[in-house]
Amino acid sequence: MISLLVYILILCIVLALVWWVLSMLPLPPPVKQIVTVILVVVFVIFLIYMLLPLAGSAPHWGTLR
């Protein structure tokens, strides 16, 4: 359980870092919005994948034991 919280914390830190780098890049607005949406979708998919074992509907991730 603690390892899951650590992984989620690391994932949030990485997301914040990528979000910050993305905000610093001089991209045109449509490209920045598309990249932001893709980033959020990937984050949500990883978060759901990490939380599924708590619901008992998926096997544990190999390193989350």
N, C-alpha and C positions, 0 to 999 in steps of 0.2 A: 504494500500500500504506500509506504514511504517512497519507494522507488518510482511509483507512478506519479506522485506529486512532484518529485524531482524532475522527471521527464517533462511533465507539463510546464513546470517553471522554466526549464531550458528552452522548450518550444516557444513559450511566450517571450523570452528574452531574444531569441533568434528572430521572431516575428517583429518585435519592436525595432531591432537593429535594421532589418531589411526595409521596414516601413520608413525609418529615418533616412536611410540611404536613398530610397525611392523619392522621398520628398526633396532631397538635395539635388537630384538629377534634373537638368533642364529639358524635360520631355514635353512634347505638346500635350494638351489636355486629354484628347481621346486616348492616346497611348497610355498615359499615366492612369487613367480611369480603368482601362482594360487590365493593365498589370496589377492594379490594386484589387480588382475583383478576383483575378486569378489567384493572387496571394491569399486573400481571405478564404476562398473556396478550398485551397490546399490546406490551410490551417484548420478549417472546420473538419475536413476529411480526416486529417491526422488526429485531431482531438476526439472525434467519434470513434476512430479505430482504437485509440488508447483507452477509452472509457467503456467500450463494449464488454470487456471481461468482467467489469463490475456488475453488469446486468445479467451475467450468466449465459449470454447468448452466443459467445464466441470463445474459442480457446485462447489461452494466455499468449501474449507475445513472448517470444523466446527469452528476451532479456528482462521481462517484467515479473519474473517469478520471485 
